[in-house]
Each structure stands twice: as C-alpha cells, then as structure tokens.
C-alpha cells in the first residue's frame, strides 16, 4: 500500500499544480472581465443619460420647429393683411383725392377718377369717357389743384393731425382756382395751417372772407438799412408800424 500511495502522490501533485495555475489564470480573467463589465456598465449609464438628453433636445427641437413654422405662418398672414390693408388704404386715398379734386378744380367734369399704382404710387388720371388723361393736358392751375388734393387726401386718410406750411400758394392759379384754394382748402386743410403769402395773393378781400379762420397774422418787414427782417404783429393792412 505504501508503494502504491507513493506512486500516486506525484501524479496528484502535478495535477494539483496544473489546476491551481488554471485557477489563477481564470481568476485573473475574471478580474479583467469584471473590470470590463464595470467599465461597460458606466458607459451604458452615460449613454442612457445622453439618450435622455437627446430625447429632451428632440422634444425641444420639435417645439422650436413648431414655433418657427407657426411664426412663418403668422408672418405670411401679417404680410397678406398688410397687403390688403395697403391696397384698401390706396383705394381710400384714390377715392378721397378724386373727391377733393372735383370740389376744387374749375373743370369738375374733366377727370372722373384719380388712381394710384400699388407698385410705385404712380398717378393715373381717368377722363369722363374712361380714357387715360395725360397730366400734360392739365393747366398749371389744375396741376397745382391735383397736388393740393393729394396732400389734403393724405392727411385725411392717415387719420393724423399734421400741420401744413404753404409758401406763396396762389402764384400760378387763376381766379376760380384761387377762390377754391383760399375759401375751400385753407380753412379745412388741417388743424394748423401756416400760409406764407404776399399781399397780392391773400389780399384784403380774401383776408376778410377768411375771417374767423385766421388765428394769428404776422408781417415779415424787411429793413434795407440793416439788411434784416423783423416780425410785426398783424397783416399788411393792419400791421403795427
């Protein structure tokens, strides 16, 4: 028996050493795999957090996209409304200009409509027979009445009280247009109208006929000796000397 045991022990020791070496290697591999598992677990956690952040960003992006799309729609609607409003105002301006011109012009039946182009606001005059009337066919006084009509209509359509300053307004007007301009336009042109006139334009007769429409009168008196002007209270016919 002793001989048999002695013979078995070396083989068992060799197998034990082999198994022990294998166990050491497998433990080392297990540690490596455990470290790799922990690393992958941390990476997976980070990826999950990144995924959640991206999903949140995607929700925000979707909301932003909807906001942008909505803003674009609103902009298109506003542009459409502005175009409609501009066209409406332009039509209103044309109607008001035509109405005023017919009240001021001596030849009231000459022009049927005054139109404005939407693109460049160019003026088109339509005669009573429906044909286009060239502005060159108008007299100097009629052209001035047209300009006055546009100015007056702009003030009315804008809905704002705008002061008006007019310098020597009657120089090119005949008597009929002068009456219309002085007696119809000046008293109602705006809440504040400043007229720079000579005594041959707003003369004594016009001054008296304007009557209560005149708030203040001043005379610019030129002194040749001092080569300067001074302001005096009153008009030509009643200014302080």
Secondary structure, DSSP 8 states (H G I E B T S, - for coil): -HHHHHHHHHHHHHHHHHHHHHHHHHHHHHHHHHHHHHHHHHHHHHHHHHHHHHHHHHHHHHHHHHHHHHHHHHHHHHHHHHHHHHHHHHHHHHHHHHHHHHHH-SSTTTEEEEEE-TTT--EEEEETTS-EE-GGGS-HHHHHHHHHHHHHHHHHHHTS---EEEESTTTT--HHHHHIIIIIIITTS-S-EEEE--TTTS-HHHHHHHGGG----EEEEEETTTTEEEEEES-TTT---
